[in-house]
């Protein structure tokens, strides 16, 4: 009698479990709905910003559908370049902050952008164009990043040591770039002076397809390392206890960051602070793992740089203010505030 009762209970329980499973599958958790809504809002906001930016001229706005082919060919590459550069520098900054365990790390502040700029100016001085420009930017950024990683790994120095070393390397690379430009009579190199200030108007040294290829390769390498970077932020000993190959992760992050930074610098010159501001702002407001932070940093960095570049063209008419100068004015106070917060902690 008890066996038959248990059998009836088990038989009645199985359909109920299947029914509950069906209800759960047909009604996704609230956080999944929230993420889906966030993605939809982000996509709509991106399309709106791109549409408005395509119509921004010098002191006026026109419907992008009414633009002639000449103006379209001038504005379209600039909008695409701003999106790519903002995305690459923000993702690279988020990864470098985890690699060096320092929220103040930024491609421009630790010298990787300066190394990339030096590589670009060297190949331009030698008369090499095309794919040689992003390749030289990658090599210059890679050399500087590896040098800083080795010094940070074996010499230490903390946050201040990393920043001082980055400033020294940036100044050294900047001095070499200035020397090359001073000794050159080529008009292309002289126009690089404006490009080095971080100007989207001078994004013409390298075709977009080369920069896009380099950035895609960097993203393919760096985004899957998000969870390992989370473990690396716990310290080398903790990361190794979790089964993370620390040396391999560091090497891959350095190479991927050099690909992203080199491609960005080859397009727009040195643009600072965005790789420091965007990831820290998202981390403060929303938190989350490193992979999620890199993805959202790439999106927000792209939109933010496009908005600032469009606003600078419109507000400062008839002067086309380099975007690097505008971001330095915005990023300086943010850097000081973030630095003071870390000191208090």
Secondary structure as the mmCIF struct_conf table of DSSP 4:
data_model
#
loop_
_struct_conf.conf_type_id
_struct_conf.id
_struct_conf.beg_label_comp_id
_struct_conf.beg_label_asym_id
_struct_conf.beg_label_seq_id
_struct_conf.end_label_comp_id
_struct_conf.end_label_asym_id
_struct_conf.end_label_seq_id
HELX_RH_AL_P HELX_RH_AL_P1 UNK A 2 UNK A 26
BEND BEND1 UNK A 27 UNK A 27
HELX_RH_AL_P HELX_RH_AL_P2 UNK A 30 UNK A 54
TURN_TY1_P TURN_TY1_P1 UNK A 55 UNK A 55
STRN STRN1 UNK A 56 UNK A 56
BEND BEND2 UNK A 58 UNK A 59
STRN STRN2 UNK A 61 UNK A 61
HELX_RH_3T_P HELX_RH_3T_P1 UNK A 64 UNK A 66
HELX_RH_AL_P HELX_RH_AL_P3 UNK A 69 UNK A 99
TURN_TY1_P TURN_TY1_P2 UNK A 100 UNK A 101
TURN_TY1_P TURN_TY1_P3 UNK A 103 UNK A 104
TURN_TY1_P TURN_TY1_P4 UNK A 107 UNK A 111
HELX_RH_AL_P HELX_RH_AL_P4 UNK A 112 UNK A 125
TURN_TY1_P TURN_TY1_P5 UNK A 126 UNK A 127
TURN_TY1_P TURN_TY1_P6 UNK A 130 UNK A 130
HELX_RH_AL_P HELX_RH_AL_P5 UNK A 131 UNK A 154
TURN_TY1_P TURN_TY1_P7 UNK A 155 UNK A 155
HELX_RH_AL_P HELX_RH_AL_P6 UNK A 158 UNK A 183
HELX_RH_AL_P HELX_RH_AL_P7 UNK A 187 UNK A 196
TURN_TY1_P TURN_TY1_P8 UNK A 197 UNK A 198
HELX_RH_3T_P HELX_RH_3T_P2 UNK A 200 UNK A 202
TURN_TY1_P TURN_TY1_P9 UNK A 203 UNK A 204
BEND BEND3 UNK A 205 UNK A 206
HELX_RH_AL_P HELX_RH_AL_P8 UNK A 208 UNK A 222
HELX_RH_3T_P HELX_RH_3T_P3 UNK A 223 UNK A 225
HELX_RH_AL_P HELX_RH_AL_P9 UNK A 226 UNK A 232
TURN_TY1_P TURN_TY1_P10 UNK A 233 UNK A 234
HELX_RH_AL_P HELX_RH_AL_P10 UNK A 236 UNK A 241
TURN_TY1_P TURN_TY1_P11 UNK A 242 UNK A 243
HELX_RH_AL_P HELX_RH_AL_P11 UNK A 246 UNK A 268
BEND BEND4 UNK A 273 UNK A 273
HELX_RH_AL_P HELX_RH_AL_P12 UNK A 274 UNK A 285
TURN_TY1_P TURN_TY1_P12 UNK A 286 UNK A 286
HELX_RH_AL_P HELX_RH_AL_P13 UNK A 290 UNK A 315
TURN_TY1_P TURN_TY1_P13 UNK A 316 UNK A 318
HELX_RH_AL_P HELX_RH_AL_P14 UNK A 323 UNK A 344
#
